[in-house]
Amino acid sequence: MNLRRRIQRLRQRKANVRFRELRALLEGAGWELKSVTGSHHSFVKAGRRPLIIINHPGALSPLSVDRTLDEVERDMEEEGD
């Protein structure tokens, strides 16, 4: 499934997105897991500010999902994808 379609599907169900789904999306978009401190996972990509995702049981915060997806989309637009 292409990246834009995955983003669209995650937005449709943002209240039920789990960490592993968001991590797979980030890694597919070229982000790297740089460090883990407790439940805080830091993802980096050259030329972008780090993204911190909090991994906890169950679904992630819809606000956190939206902010992460916004950043991935901005990155895609700047790269011309």
C-alpha positions in Angstrom: 0.0 0.0 0.0 1.4 3.4 -0.9 2.4 5.9 1.8 -0.4 8.4 1.1 -3.0 5.7 1.3 -1.6 4.5 4.6 -1.7 8.0 6.0 -5.3 8.4 4.9 -6.4 5.2 6.6 -4.7 6.0 9.8 -6.4 9.5 9.9 -9.7 7.8 9.4 -9.2 5.7 12.6 -6.8 8.0 14.5 -8.5 7.1 17.8 -7.5 3.5 17.4 -3.9 3.7 16.1 -1.3 1.7 17.9 2.3 2.5 18.3 3.5 -0.3 16.0 1.4 1.0 13.2 2.7 4.5 13.5 6.3 3.2 13.8 5.9 1.1 10.6 4.6 4.2 8.8 7.5 6.3 10.0 10.1 3.7 9.1 8.5 3.3 5.6 8.8 7.0 5.1 12.5 7.0 5.9 12.5 7.9 9.6 14.9 6.1 11.9 14.4 5.2 15.5 17.3 7.0 17.2 16.7 6.4 20.9 14.3 5.1 23.5 14.0 6.6 26.9 11.4 4.8 28.9 8.3 4.9 26.8 9.5 7.9 24.6 10.8 6.9 21.2 12.7 9.4 19.2 12.6 9.2 15.4 14.9 11.2 13.2 15.3 12.0 9.5 17.9 14.3 7.9 16.7 17.9 7.6 13.7 17.3 9.9 13.1 17.9 13.5 13.0 14.8 15.7 9.6 13.2 16.4 8.9 11.9 19.8 6.2 9.2 20.1 5.1 7.9 23.4 4.5 4.1 23.4 2.0 2.9 25.9 -0.5 0.1 26.0 -3.5 0.5 23.7 -4.2 3.2 21.2 -2.1 6.4 21.0 -3.6 9.9 21.6 -5.5 11.1 18.5 -3.6 14.4 18.8 -0.3 12.7 18.7 -1.3 10.6 15.7 -2.5 13.8 13.9 0.7 15.7 14.6 2.9 12.8 13.5 1.0 12.3 10.3 1.1 16.1 9.6 4.9 16.0 9.9 5.2 13.0 7.6 3.0 14.7 5.0 5.0 17.9 5.2 8.2 15.9 4.7 6.7 14.2 1.6 5.6 17.5 0.1 9.1 19.0 0.6 10.7 16.0 -1.0 8.2 16.1 -3.9 6.6 12.7 -3.4 
